[in-house]
């Protein structure tokens, strides 16, 4: 898929995106600059090895959170700076917030009274969630990390994946990177095949944007917050890419390319709980659209 209005996208990133996403954009599409991206990412780091300060836009405040670490690890992987050595301090933070079931909570109580989206719910006794545990484990596996914490968190993910029945798109989307990176490839492929069948059987994917009535909108999602093939598989080498036919991919990618707005960026379809987060999310969405379209070009 060609990006017909790349210069418009570049201007959008310069005008609207956060410094971190703009530097990531320039690193990926203009000139490699891992040091510049790392400098921008470091502004979100917390002394305990975590990340905070609204790195994931829906959670504000200075406290480290697993969802912030999730995004930080993806950035470090993107620039080739996630290594067993650099992961050591991050793992120490993750171990400090891990639940008794060896999973990470979706929201850790350390966020306290900081402003956050209403779906960032703090539980009195949090339990592990595949969001964000699976994606964090995936990045560490990709970096070749070996650590007792990672082994226990991996087993948490396998056990939870085997129990997935009543689910929603974001849980599946976070599981896919784990399956793509898991060392046990045979196990990963069988689990991915089952999840692909579940996604299609439960109508958790919009195969034709012209017919949204054919997809199921999950409870709590915003009107129009449907997931397409490219939301599940942002690269063609993902296991989830096998879930969809060539024609289904053509439709999904054409719809993604056509989603570029007049200002050059892509919009997001989930709920916005405060106006401040919309441009932050749009920078992330635009970067993801560009990288996906490039991966499939």
C-alpha positions in Angstrom: 0.0 0.0 0.0 1.5 3.3 -1.1 1.3 6.3 1.3 0.1 8.9 -1.2 0.3 11.8 1.2 3.4 11.1 3.1 4.5 14.8 3.3 1.1 15.7 4.8 1.7 13.0 7.4 5.2 14.4 8.1 3.7 17.8 8.7 1.0 16.5 10.9 3.7 14.7 13.1 5.7 17.9 13.3 2.7 20.1 14.2 0.6 17.8 16.4 2.5 14.8 17.8 4.4 14.6 21.0 8.2 15.0 20.9 8.6 11.2 21.4 6.4 10.2 18.5 7.9 12.9 16.3 11.4 11.6 17.0 10.2 8.1 16.4 8.7 9.2 13.1 12.0 10.8 12.0 14.0 7.8 13.2 11.9 5.4 11.1 11.2 7.5 8.0 13.8 10.3 7.8 17.1 9.4 9.3 18.0 6.8 12.0 18.3 8.6 15.4 18.1 6.0 18.2 19.8 8.4 20.6 17.3 11.1 20.0 14.4 8.7 20.5 16.0 7.4 23.7 16.4 11.0 25.0 12.7 11.7 24.4 11.7 8.4 26.1 13.9 9.1 29.1 11.7 12.0 30.1 9.0 9.5 31.1 11.3 7.3 33.2 10.8 6.9 37.0 13.6 6.3 39.5 12.4 2.8 40.2 13.0 1.6 36.6 9.4 2.1 35.5 7.8 4.7 33.3 5.1 7.2 34.1 4.1 10.8 33.2 1.4 9.8 30.7 3.6 7.9 28.4 0.4 5.9 27.7 -1.8 9.0 27.4 -4.8 7.7 29.4 -2.8 7.4 32.7 -1.5 10.8 33.9 0.7 11.6 36.9 4.3 10.7 37.8 3.8 7.1 39.1 5.2 4.2 37.2 2.6 1.9 35.6 2.8 -1.4 33.7 1.0 0.1 30.7 3.6 2.8 30.5 6.3 0.2 30.6 4.5 -1.7 27.8 4.9 1.3 25.4 8.4 2.0 26.6 9.6 -1.5 25.8 8.0 -1.3 22.3 10.0 2.0 21.7 13.2 0.4 23.0 12.7 -2.6 20.7 12.0 -0.3 17.8 15.3 1.5 18.1 17.3 -1.5 19.0 18.0 -0.5 22.6 16.3 -3.2 24.5 19.0 -5.7 25.6 19.3 -8.0 28.6 21.5 -5.3 30.2 19.0 -2.5 29.7 16.1 -4.7 30.7 17.5 -5.5 34.2 16.3 -2.3 35.9 12.9 -2.5 34.1 12.5 -6.1 35.3 13.2 -5.1 38.8 10.4 -2.6 38.6 8.1 -5.1 37.0 8.8 -7.6 39.8 7.9 -5.0 42.4 4.4 -4.6 41.0 3.7 -8.2 40.0 0.6 -9.8 41.5 0.5 -13.0 43.4 -0.6 -14.9 40.2 2.7 -13.8 38.5 0.8 -11.4 36.1 1.0 -7.6 36.0 -2.1 -5.6 36.9 -3.7 -3.5 34.2 -3.6 -0.6 36.7 -1.3 -0.5 39.7 -2.6 1.3 42.8 0.4 3.5 42.8 -1.5 5.8 40.4 -3.4 7.0 43.5 -5.5 10.0 42.8 -3.7 11.0 39.6 -6.0 12.0 36.7 -6.8 9.0 34.4 -9.3 7.6 32.0 -12.4 6.1 33.8 -11.4 2.6 32.4 -8.1 2.8 34.4 -9.8 1.2 37.3 -7.8 0.7 40.5 -8.7 -2.5 42.3 -8.2 -3.0 46.1 -6.5 -6.3 45.4 -5.3 -6.3 41.8 -4.8 -9.5 39.8 -2.8 -10.1 36.8 -4.1 -9.2 33.3 -3.0 -10.2 29.8 -3.1 -6.4 29.2 -0.3 -5.5 29.5 1.6 -8.6 30.7 1.6 -10.5 27.4 3.0 -7.6 25.4 5.7 -6.8 27.9 6.7 -10.5 28.0 6.8 -10.4 24.2 9.3 -7.5 24.0 11.6 -9.2 26.6 11.5 -12.5 24.7 12.3 -10.6 21.5 15.4 -9.0 23.2 16.7 -12.4 24.3 16.2 -11.8 27.9 16.3 -14.7 30.4 15.2 -14.1 33.9 13.1 -15.9 36.6 10.5 -13.2 36.5 10.1 -13.6 32.8 9.7 -17.3 33.0 6.9 -17.0 35.6 5.2 -14.2 33.7 5.3 -16.3 30.5 3.6 -19.2 32.3 1.0 -16.8 33.5 0.3 -15.8 29.9 0.1 -19.3 28.6 -2.3 -20.3 31.3 -4.6 -17.3 30.7 -4.4 -17.7 26.9 -5.7 -21.2 27.2 -8.7 -20.0 29.2 -9.7 -17.2 26.8 -13.4 -17.5 25.8 -15.3 -14.4 26.7 -13.0 -11.8 25.5 -12.8 -8.5 23.6 -10.5 -7.2 20.8 -7.9 -5.4 23.0 -7.2 -8.5 25.0 -6.5 -10.5 21.8 -4.5 -7.7 20.3 -2.2 -7.7 23.3 -1.8 -11.5 23.2 -0.7 -11.7 19.6 2.8 -10.2 20.1 3.3 -12.8 22.9 2.5 -15.6 20.5 4.7 -14.0 17.8 7.7 -13.9 20.1 7.2 -17.0 22.2 10.1 -19.4 22.0 7.8 -22.5 21.8 6.7 -22.0 18.2 4.5 -25.0 17.9 2.5 -24.1 21.0 2.2 -20.5 19.8 0.9 -21.5 16.4 -1.8 -23.8 17.8 -3.0 -21.1 20.3 -3.0 -18.4 17.5 -5.1 -20.7 15.3 -7.7 -21.1 18.0 -7.8 -17.4 18.7 -8.2 -16.6 15.1 -11.2 -18.9 14.9 -12.6 -17.2 18.0 -12.1 -13.7 16.6 -14.0 -14.6 13.5 -16.7 -16.7 15.1 -17.4 -14.0 17.7 -17.4 -11.3 15.0 -14.6 -9.4 16.8 -13.2 -8.1 13.5 -14.8 -5.8 11.0 -14.0 -7.5 7.6 -15.8 -4.9 5.5 -16.1 -1.3 6.7 -19.0 -0.8 4.4 -21.0 -3.2 6.6 -20.3 -2.5 10.3 -23.5 -4.4 11.2 -21.6 -7.6 10.4 -19.2 -7.0 13.4 -19.9 -7.1 17.1 -19.1 -3.9 19.1 -17.8 -5.0 22.4 -19.4 -3.6 25.6 -17.9 -0.4 26.8 -16.3 0.4 23.4 -17.1 3.7 21.6 -19.5 3.9 18.6 -17.4 2.9 15.6 -14.6 1.3 17.7 -14.3 -1.7 15.5 -11.1 -3.6 14.9 -9.9 -4.5 11.4 -7.4 -7.1 10.2 -4.5 -4.6 10.5 -5.3 -3.9 14.1 -4.7 -7.6 14.9 -1.7 -8.0 12.6 0.2 -4.7 11.9 2.9 -6.7 10.0 2.5 -9.5 7.5 4.8 -11.8 9.4 2.5 -11.9 12.5 0.7 -15.2 13.2 -2.6 -13.2 13.1 -2.0 -12.2 9.5 -3.0 -15.8 8.6 -6.5 -15.2 9.9 -7.5 -13.2 6.9 -7.7 -13.8 3.2 -5.9 -11.8 0.5 -9.2 -10.0 -0.3 -9.9 -9.2 3.3 -6.4 -7.8 3.6 -6.9 -5.6 0.5 -10.1 -4.2 2.0 -8.5 -3.5 5.4 -5.4 -1.8 4.1 -7.3 0.3 1.6 -9.6 1.4 4.4 -6.5 2.2 6.6 -4.9 4.3 3.8 -8.2 6.1 3.1 -8.4 7.0 6.8 -5.8 9.8 6.5 -7.5 13.0 7.5 -7.2 16.3 5.7 -4.6 17.5 8.2 -2.4 14.5 7.3 -2.9 12.4 10.4 -5.0 9.5 11.4 -7.8 9.7 13.9 -8.6 7.3 16.8 -12.0 5.8 17.5 -11.9 5.0 21.2 -13.4 7.3 23.8 -11.7 10.5 24.7 -12.1 11.4 28.4 -10.3 14.8 28.1 -9.5 16.9 25.0 -5.8 16.9 25.9 -5.3 13.2 25.1 -6.7 13.3 21.5 -3.6 14.9 19.8 -1.4 12.5 21.8 -3.3 9.5 20.7 -3.5 10.8 17.1 0.3 11.0 17.0 0.5 7.4 18.1 -2.2 6.3 15.6 -0.6 8.1 12.7 2.8 6.5 13.5 1.1 3.1 13.6 -0.8 3.6 10.4 2.5 4.7 8.6 4.4 1.7 9.9 1.6 -0.7 9.0 1.2 0.6 5.5 5.0 0.5 5.0 5.2 -3.1 6.3 2.6 -4.3 3.8 3.9 -2.2 0.9 
